Amino acid sequence: MELKILTSNSTRTIIDALIPQYEKLTGNTVSVSADSAKAMTARIREGDTGDLLILGSGVVAELARDGFIEPESVRPFAGAMIGMGVRKGTAKPDISTADNLRDTLLAAKSIAHTVHGASGMYIPTLLEKLDIAAEMKPKTVTRPGGYIGVVVVAGEADIALQQIPELLAVEGIEVVAPLPDAVQKRMETASGFFRTSKHPAETMVMIDFFMSPDHRALFASKGLEQA
């Protein structure tokens, strides 16, 4: 039996890490389709479906209200912080306070973030909070979605701002630290079954396996806090 998971880039790495164990345990196979939060939501509304959805908590709740996800199946999945990443081997700046973060961003030649990812949509708000939006505009590199760290590894920007799980997914990127609490935005994800799923019982077994307390350390290694 094959089960299909639709998810965002921020949870792709933990799912990929857990699937081989699940497949070995059950004999089932799992396919995964990942995209930015905004793009995945649009795909679902346009008819894309599967067995299990793992996406931002607010979006999952909205899709459940609109009939795409079985409401009784919705449960918290994980939490993640937004962080800063730099190329491996370069100096890690001090961003322990909002003022230090502001100074670091102003001193950078360029920064990068996504446009449609959950954290990427927050970065313009972050720059407004720091009162540096105008100064940062000419030196900001954006991509629609995906792992923005690849832009920094390629030398197209000095700093990547994204959810920590997405920064950790890019070889050649080192995480400096989470953003300071004063300007941090914690991202929460949730899971839920598609109403069109033909395998709800098996999907329940799969998500129960993912959420086993035995996997808490694995979640942490991917930059996620298991719900």
C-alpha positions as CSV (number, residue, x, y, z in Angstrom):
1,M,0.0,0.0,0.0
2,E,1.3,3.5,-0.8
3,L,0.4,6.5,1.3
4,K,0.9,10.1,0.1
5,I,1.9,13.0,2.3
6,L,1.6,16.6,1.3
7,T,3.7,19.0,3.4
8,S,5.8,22.1,3.5
9,N,9.6,22.4,3.2
10,S,10.0,23.0,6.9
11,T,8.8,19.5,7.9
12,R,10.1,17.6,4.8
13,T,13.4,16.7,6.5
14,I,11.9,15.0,9.6
15,I,9.4,13.2,7.4
16,D,12.1,11.9,5.1
17,A,14.1,10.7,8.2
18,L,11.1,8.8,9.7
19,I,9.7,7.2,6.5
20,P,12.3,4.4,6.1
21,Q,11.6,3.2,9.7
22,Y,7.8,3.3,9.1
23,E,8.1,1.5,5.8
24,K,10.3,-1.2,7.3
25,L,7.9,-1.6,10.2
26,T,4.7,-1.8,8.2
27,G,5.6,-2.9,4.7
28,N,3.8,0.2,3.3
29,T,5.4,2.7,1.0
30,V,5.2,6.5,1.4
31,S,5.5,9.3,-1.2
32,V,6.1,12.9,-0.2
33,S,5.3,16.1,-2.0
34,A,6.6,19.3,-0.5
35,D,6.2,22.9,-1.4
36,S,6.1,26.4,0.1
37,A,3.1,26.9,2.5
38,K,1.3,29.3,0.1
39,A,1.9,27.1,-3.0
40,M,0.8,23.9,-1.2
41,T,-2.4,25.5,0.0
42,A,-3.2,26.6,-3.6
43,R,-2.5,23.2,-4.9
44,I,-4.9,21.6,-2.5
45,R,-7.6,24.1,-3.3
46,E,-7.1,23.3,-7.0
47,G,-7.5,19.6,-6.4
48,D,-4.2,18.1,-5.3
49,T,-4.8,15.5,-2.5
50,G,-3.3,12.6,-0.7
51,D,-3.7,10.8,2.6
52,L,-1.9,13.0,5.2
53,L,-1.4,16.8,5.3
54,I,1.3,18.4,7.5
55,L,1.3,22.2,7.2
56,G,0.9,25.3,9.2
57,S,-1.6,24.9,12.0
58,G,-3.8,27.8,10.8
59,V,-3.9,26.6,7.3
60,V,-4.8,23.0,8.3
61,A,-7.6,24.4,10.5
62,E,-8.8,26.5,7.5
63,L,-8.7,23.5,5.1
64,A,-10.6,21.4,7.7
65,R,-13.3,24.1,7.9
66,D,-13.6,24.1,4.1
67,G,-14.0,20.4,3.8
68,F,-10.6,19.3,2.6
69,I,-9.3,17.8,5.9
70,E,-11.3,15.6,8.4
71,P,-11.7,17.9,11.4
72,E,-11.5,15.2,14.0
73,S,-8.1,14.1,12.7
74,V,-6.3,17.4,13.2
75,R,-3.5,17.3,15.8
76,P,-0.4,19.4,16.5
77,F,2.8,18.2,14.8
78,A,5.8,20.4,15.6
79,G,7.0,23.9,16.3
80,A,10.0,25.7,14.8
81,M,11.8,29.0,15.2
82,I,13.1,31.4,12.5
83,G,16.8,31.7,12.5
84,M,19.8,33.2,10.7
85,G,22.2,31.1,8.5
86,V,25.6,32.0,7.0
87,R,28.0,30.1,4.8
88,K,30.0,27.5,6.6
89,G,33.3,28.8,7.9
90,T,32.3,32.5,8.0
91,A,32.0,34.5,11.2
92,K,28.8,34.1,13.2
93,P,27.5,37.5,14.2
94,D,25.9,38.3,17.6
95,I,22.1,38.5,17.1
96,S,21.2,37.8,20.8
97,T,19.1,41.1,21.0
98,A,16.9,42.9,18.6
99,D,19.4,45.8,18.5
100,N,22.3,43.4,17.6
101,L,20.2,41.8,14.9
102,R,19.4,45.2,13.5
103,D,23.1,46.1,13.4
104,T,24.0,42.8,11.8
105,L,21.4,43.2,9.0
106,L,22.4,46.7,8.3
107,A,26.1,45.7,8.1
108,A,25.4,42.8,5.7
109,K,26.0,43.3,2.0
110,S,22.9,41.2,1.2
111,I,20.3,39.0,2.9
112,A,18.0,36.4,1.4
113,H,14.5,35.1,2.2
114,T,11.6,33.3,0.5
115,V,8.4,35.1,-0.6
116,H,5.8,32.4,-0.2
117,G,7.2,30.3,2.7
118,A,5.7,30.8,6.1
119,S,8.9,32.4,7.5
120,G,9.6,34.3,4.3
121,M,6.2,36.0,4.5
122,Y,7.2,37.2,8.0
123,I,10.6,38.7,7.1
124,P,9.2,42.0,5.7
125,T,7.3,42.4,9.0
126,L,10.5,41.7,10.9
127,L,12.3,44.4,9.0
128,E,9.5,46.9,9.7
129,K,9.7,46.0,13.4
130,L,13.4,46.7,13.3
131,D,12.7,50.0,11.4
132,I,15.1,49.1,8.6
133,A,12.8,48.0,5.8
134,A,13.8,50.9,3.5
135,E,17.5,50.4,4.1
136,M,17.3,46.6,3.5
137,K,15.1,46.7,0.3
138,P,18.0,47.2,-2.2
139,K,20.1,44.5,-0.7
140,T,17.4,41.8,-0.2
141,V,17.5,38.7,-2.5
142,T,14.2,36.7,-2.7
143,R,13.1,33.4,-4.1
144,P,9.4,32.2,-4.4
145,G,10.0,29.2,-2.1
146,G,12.4,26.4,-1.3
147,Y,15.5,26.3,0.9
148,I,16.9,29.9,0.8
149,G,20.2,28.8,2.2
150,V,21.2,27.6,-1.3
151,V,21.3,31.3,-2.3
152,V,23.9,32.0,0.4
153,V,26.0,28.9,-0.4
154,A,26.1,30.1,-4.0
155,G,27.5,33.4,-2.9
156,E,24.4,35.4,-4.0
157,A,23.7,36.7,-0.4
158,D,25.6,36.9,2.9
159,I,22.7,35.9,5.2
160,A,19.7,33.6,5.0
161,L,16.6,34.1,7.2
162,Q,14.3,31.2,7.4
163,Q,12.9,28.5,9.7
164,I,15.8,26.7,11.3
165,P,14.7,23.2,9.9
166,E,15.0,24.7,6.4
167,L,18.4,26.2,7.1
168,L,19.7,22.9,8.5
169,A,18.6,21.1,5.4
170,V,21.2,23.0,3.2
171,E,24.7,21.6,3.1
172,G,27.2,24.4,3.5
173,I,25.0,26.5,5.8
174,E,25.6,27.1,9.5
175,V,22.9,28.3,11.8
176,V,23.9,31.4,13.7
177,A,21.0,31.3,16.2
178,P,17.3,31.8,16.4
179,L,16.0,35.3,16.1
180,P,15.9,37.1,19.5
181,D,12.6,36.6,21.4
182,A,11.5,40.2,21.0
183,V,11.1,39.7,17.2
184,Q,10.8,35.9,16.9
185,K,7.8,34.3,15.4
186,R,7.3,30.6,16.3
187,M,5.9,28.5,13.5
188,E,3.4,25.8,14.4
189,T,2.5,22.9,12.2
190,A,-0.4,20.4,12.4
191,S,-1.4,17.2,10.7
192,G,-4.7,16.0,9.4
193,F,-6.2,13.3,7.1
194,F,-7.6,14.2,3.7
195,R,-11.3,13.5,3.5
196,T,-10.6,11.8,0.1
197,S,-8.1,9.4,1.7
198,K,-8.9,5.8,1.0
199,H,-6.6,4.6,3.8
200,P,-7.6,6.6,7.0
201,A,-6.8,3.7,9.4
202,E,-3.3,3.2,7.9
203,T,-2.7,7.0,7.9
204,M,-3.6,7.1,11.6
205,V,-1.0,4.4,12.3
206,M,1.6,6.4,10.3
207,I,1.0,9.7,12.2
208,D,1.0,7.9,15.5
209,F,4.4,6.4,14.6
210,F,5.7,9.8,13.6
211,M,4.5,11.3,16.9
212,S,6.1,8.6,19.2
213,P,8.0,10.2,22.1
214,D,10.9,8.0,20.9
215,H,11.4,10.4,18.0
216,R,11.6,13.6,20.0
217,A,15.4,13.7,19.8
218,L,15.2,13.1,16.0
219,F,12.8,16.0,15.7
220,A,15.2,18.2,17.7
221,S,18.1,17.3,15.4
222,K,16.1,18.6,12.5
223,G,15.4,21.9,14.2
224,L,11.9,21.0,15.3
225,E,10.1,20.7,18.6
226,Q,7.8,17.7,18.5
227,A,4.3,18.5,19.6
